[in-house]
Amino acid sequence: MSRYVLIVEDDEDCAHMLALWLSMEGYEVSEARNGLAALDAIRERRPCLVLLDLMMPVMNGFEFRREQLKDPTLAGVPVVCVSAAVDALKIAGDMKLRCLTKPLSLDDVTEEVEAACV
């Protein structure tokens, strides 16, 4: 299985922190700043997991997920929501996604990535 993770996050500091952590854990990581760039990225190379922020410019996490599920070639790519929204767990549940809430526990991030990228 791939050890490639895509981080979709508009906050550069948060994205870089996640990328550094996952790189230190032995994963290959790339970043996208919005959902539109993420769709392009997963079309180009399929990750074992997408860590998806919900609130982003250009195309937010909801729009990304809707477009991802419309495309049969992308629908199977696992996604975990990463959000600071007050109702993030409910929103993620409505989207049928697991969710990690910010501030993040890096151990929780590692667990989610390991579960998806076995």
PyMOL commands that set and color helices and strands:
alter all, ss='L'
color gray80, all
select helices_A, chain A and resi 12-24+35-44+61-70+88-94+106-116
alter helices_A, ss='H'
color red, helices_A
select strands_A, chain A and resi 4-8+28-32+49-52+79-83+98-101
alter strands_A, ss='S'
color yellow, strands_A
deselect
rebuild
show_as cartoon
